[in-house]
Every structure is written in structure tokens, then in C-alpha cells.
């Protein structure tokens, strides 16, 4: 039996609601096919409406499209793997049904791509952060990877979404397809922001003959500890210090100034840090 904590229930409910806002509230009414089963649903609805005058809601396509995938996954992966995703897919379909009564925006496809992608990305990020999925392309890619081990899951996802987006271009034209690609990019950025957290820290690697002076100033000026290594590489005429220091984004300019003021010949690299644990940063 599936047991969920209150936080997990909140994330699933909030996540699927936001996903429905993005897919049904923005993408559906702006004809943006941004991959996934919802993208297939948007095209199917367009075709049946034009051909037979019949509207097929996204919630129904989501349930019908996921059902065979869940049945296959149940046999191959077991109920523990599938049960949470089944719950999430059902919640998503319910949210799509409710959102169908509250269309949000359809006039400007650019705004629909940006705000729809934002809502979808945050929502999917919340769902993924509690180890769940809405099925669809991600589940199909996982099942295909079991059959064809030489192709990774991300590559299958990319291929399947690309096929759906190209089909969307055939349905709605190149301009709508370009907006859909923008929506995919926005969605991906917000998924990363929710799942991994904003990149709020930076790290610097410094190679310098004046390493001790730089180390001392980073501590005195910024209160940042430094890890030092000795380096006497093949192409170095004398031994140099290699320094490693983590600091906040707002301190980037100060760090560069300290290094350049002490040693203009120093070689240094500043990189993004996704997550930092320890004194001066997160310790939760």
C-alpha cells in the first residue's frame, strides 16, 4: 500500500495543479505542442475538432495514453515502481479536467510559452522532487531503455519529444513550433531550479606563486576559508599554490579583485556550485 507524508501529498497536489495550468491553461489554448502526451492530446484535439467536430479533452488523452504504459511497467518494474506514478497521473488528469473550465491565455503565443513553461516546469519539479512522475514520455523512455540498453533514457526522451514537436510543426506551422521549443527550454530551466535549487554559490580554483597572500586576503576580507595544494607540474618553473575557495554570488567581484590585485599573472577559474553544506552555507 502506498504511504505518503503530508509534504509529499502537498507537492503532488500543487505540482499537478501547476502542470495543468501550464498544459491546459496556456499550451492547449495557444496551440503549443511542447512534447509529451499532452502535446499528442493537443494535436489529436485539433484533428478531431476539424475533421469531426469532436473535442477530446487533455485529461482523457492523458489517462488513455498512460494506461498501456502503466500496464507494461507493472509487469516489468513491479507495483512499487508504478503505484506512485499512477497516483500522480490520475491527479494530473483530474487537474486537467478542472483547469479545462478556466482557460487562462491564448492571444500571445510568446507569453503562453513563457508563463506556461514556468508553471509546467515548477509543477513537474515538485512532482519529481518527491520521486514521482506523471508517466508519459519519461515512462516510455524507461521501458524502451530496458529493451535497447545501448540508448540512454535521456536520449529516448529527447527523441520522443522531438518527434512530437516536429509533428506539432506539421499541424500548426513553424512559428508555433518555435514557440513550443521556447516553452520546452523554459520548462527545463524551472525543473532544474526546483529539483536542484538555485545556483547561489560559486567556487574558484587559483594557481599562483603568491598563493599564501591570496589565501590570507580571502580570509581577512571575506571570511572565506581556503583549501591549498602544492603544485609543481611539468610546465611550471617553480612550485605554485593551488587554492580552492567557495563563496556567494555577490562576492564574485571581490574575489576577482583580491586575486588580480595580488597576482596579475594568476590563473583562476570560477564555477557554479549547485549545493553547499557547511559553515557559512546550508547546514540543514
Residue pairs with C-beta under 8 A, 6 or more apart in sequence:
2 83
2 84
2 87
4 12
7 130
8 130
11 126
11 127
11 129
11 130
12 87
12 88
12 91
12 126
12 127
12 130
12 132
13 91
14 123
14 126
15 88
15 122
15 123
15 124
15 125
15 126
15 127
16 88
16 91
16 92
16 94
16 95
16 123
16 127
16 134
17 95
17 99
17 123
18 119
18 120
18 122
18 123
18 126
19 92
19 95
19 119
19 120
19 123
19 124
19 127
19 134
20 92
20 95
20 96
20 98
20 99
20 123
21 99
21 104
21 116
21 119
21 120
21 123
22 115
22 116
22 117
22 118
22 119
22 120
22 121
22 123
22 187
23 38
23 58
23 96
23 116
23 120
24 38
24 58
24 96
24 99
24 100
24 103
25 99
25 102
25 103
25 104
25 105
25 116
25 119
26 32
26 104
26 105
26 112
26 113
26 115
26 116
26 119
27 33
27 34
27 38
27 39
27 42
27 112
27 116
27 120
27 183
28 38
28 41
28 42
28 45
28 58
28 103
29 103
29 104
29 105
29 106
29 112
30 105
30 106
30 108
30 109
30 112
30 113
30 116
30 176
30 179
31 42
31 46
31 109
31 171
31 172
31 176
32 42
32 109
32 112
32 113
32 116
32 168
32 176
32 179
32 180
32 183
33 39
33 42
33 43
33 164
33 165
33 167
33 168
33 169
33 171
33 172
33 176
33 177
33 180
34 113
34 116
34 117
34 120
34 165
34 168
34 180
34 181
34 183
34 184
34 187
35 137
35 160
35 161
35 162
35 164
35 165
35 180
35 184
36 136
36 137
36 161
36 164
37 61
37 62
37 65
37 66
37 135
37 136
37 137
38 58
38 61
38 62
38 96
38 136
39 161
39 164
39 165
39 168
39 180
40 61
40 65
40 164
41 56
41 57
41 58
41 61
41 62
41 65
42 58
42 168
43 167
43 168
43 171
44 56
44 61
45 55
45 56
45 57
45 58
45 61
46 171
46 172
47 171
48 54
48 55
48 56
49 55
57 96
57 97
57 100
58 96
58 100
59 93
59 94
59 96
59 97
59 100
60 93
62 89
62 92
62 93
62 96
62 134
62 136
63 89
63 90
63 93
65 136
66 89
66 134
66 135
66 136
66 139
69 135
69 136
69 139
69 140
69 143
70 82
70 85
70 86
70 89
70 135
70 139
72 143
73 81
73 82
73 85
73 139
73 142
73 143
74 82
76 143
76 146
77 142
84 131
84 132
85 132
85 133
85 134
85 135
85 139
86 135
87 132
88 127
88 132
88 133
88 134
88 135
89 134
89 135
89 136
92 134
105 111
105 112
105 115
105 116
106 112
109 175
109 176
109 179
110 179
110 182
112 179
112 183
113 179
113 180
113 182
113 183
113 186
114 182
114 183
114 186
116 183
117 182
117 183
117 184
117 185
117 186
117 187
117 190
118 186
118 187
118 190
120 183
120 187
120 190
121 186
121 187
121 188
121 189
121 190
121 191
121 193
121 194
122 190
122 193
122 194
124 134
124 187
124 191
125 190
125 191
125 192
125 193
125 194
125 195
126 194
127 133
127 134
128 191
128 194
128 195
129 194
129 195
133 139
137 157
137 160
137 161
137 164
138 153
138 157
140 156
140 160
141 153
141 154
141 156
141 157
141 160
142 153
144 151
144 156
145 151
145 152
145 153
145 156
161 184
165 177
165 180
165 181
165 184
166 177
168 176
168 177
168 180
169 176
169 177
169 180
196 274
196 275
197 274
197 275
199 272
199 273
199 274
200 248
200 249
201 246
201 247
201 248
201 249
201 272
201 273
201 275
201 276
201 281
202 246
202 247
202 248
202 249
202 251
202 252
202 255
202 270
202 271
202 272
202 273
203 244
203 245
203 246
203 247
203 270
203 271
203 272
203 273
204 243
204 244
204 245
204 247
204 255
204 259
204 268
204 269
204 270
204 271
205 242
205 243
205 244
205 268
205 269
205 271
206 214
206 241
206 242
206 243
206 244
206 245
206 259
206 266
206 267
206 268
207 231
207 240
207 241
207 242
207 266
207 267
207 268
208 214
208 240
208 241
208 243
208 259
208 262
208 263
208 265
208 266
208 267
208 268
209 238
209 240
209 241
209 263
209 265
210 241
210 262
210 263
210 266
211 228
211 240
211 241
211 242
211 243
212 228
212 241
213 262
213 263
214 226
214 241
214 243
214 258
214 259
214 262
214 263
214 266
215 226
215 228
215 241
215 243
217 258
217 262
218 224
218 226
218 243
218 245
218 255
218 258
219 225
219 226
221 254
221 258
222 247
222 251
222 254
222 255
222 258
223 280
224 245
224 246
224 247
224 251
224 280
225 245
226 243
226 244
226 245
227 243
227 244
227 245
228 241
228 242
228 243
228 244
229 241
229 242
229 243
229 244
230 239
230 240
230 241
230 242
231 239
231 240
231 241
231 242
232 238
232 239
232 240
245 255
246 273
246 276
246 281
247 255
252 270
255 270
256 268
256 270
259 266
259 268
260 266
275 282
276 282
277 283
